């Protein structure tokens, strides 16, 4: 405005009479000065108006936007005007509030998902399209690390691998076939993966983005124990069928021979009847052992717990096997240096069954001229008193590959190493372990193939004795 007035004065200045100008110069100069002052004041006022009404609010808006960009979603504008700037500020505050709510909801969903993943016992691993791990829970992280270490061990041993660098090995080798099938076919895939001694059930599903497979998520569950139990169930049915079929076949065959009159003399008839009787007793023992083992594993073992003199019990078992040792030419030794060792809570009959079974196994696997030894001593284990009973033979021994399984039902080592034709049912050691466990004891085995086997039993003693 001031500039306009100044320009107007300069434009009219030539038309003013010279004499009048000279006489009124002071008034014009004064008027010109006033006009300049008024123009400068108006310009300053207009600039301040622009600064306070437009520039300053816009700067506040820019600062608030930058704050939200940096993650400060609680930033708000405090502009209260009725013009366009005020409306823009209200819209900005509404947008910031909605954004803050959305971010909060997303964080809650993320924390909820993370909590669910952490609480899962199954392993969850998510891969992108290139096979890199982008999300996992603690069990999944543990499994992936173990499998990565296994893959690197293979590469260190010089074995060939389908991938040559670490970045391309984010999908462990056991999961590569399933991952490729998911990425190529786009459907859910499942399979049991065998890694060393473990078995894992893997369910893998594709991750879609705009109808395009962008990755895969895998859920892994350790089913090693389930597979082992299923195998034991199948083996149990097969072994029971086999063990019962043998005596039944012999009983059927010999009874048919009697019915057909193949026995030509009373002696032959008696011999056939004796075989039938022996096989029926064998089948009865098998059924009894099965019932006893089933009750023990179910925790329904009927045991009469009382104070038992262990030395007297072992002496009785030793005398029972002394006659058999002479018949088979085996030296049986019994070492018991303590005057007396008493178990406060034990079932005498069940313990006799344990020692009888172990000695019977030792005699069946020990050749003539070798030794079988029974030894008893007091020991301290974890600062508690125990009695240690050892049954050691100089027989053929047990292969190291069979040692972890000898206490399983129906498990037998190579039958060719058994002395004579008397082959057990594979239930004896399983029953022995259950009886020892019922007495809060421990049983371990040491064996060297061709040198012999030693079974070591430890039973707790009363610390006051």
Secondary structure, 3 states (H helix, E strand, C coil): CHHHHHHHHHHHHHHCCHHHHHHCHHHHHHHHHHHHHHHHHHHHHHHHHHHHHHHHHHHHHHHHHHHHHCCCCCCCCCCCCCCHHHHHHHHHHHHHHHHHHHHHHHHHHHHHHHHHHHHCCCEEEEEECCCCEEEECHHHHHHHHHHHHHHHHHHHCCCCCCCCCHHHHCCCHHHHHHHHHHHHHCCCEEEEEEECCEEEEEEEEEEEECCEEEEEEEEEEECHHHHHHHHHHHHHHHHHHHHHHHHHHHHHHHHHHHHCCCCCCHHHHHHHHHHHHHHHHHHHHHHHHHHHHHHHHCCCCCCCCEEEEHHHHHHHHHHHHHHHHHHHCCEEEEEECCCCCEEEEECHHHHHHHHHHHHHHHHHHCCCCCEEEEEEEEEEECCEEEEEEEEEECCCCCCHHHHCCCCCCCCCCCHHHCCCCCCCCCCHHHHHHHHHHHCCCEEEEEEECCCEEEEEEEEECCCCC
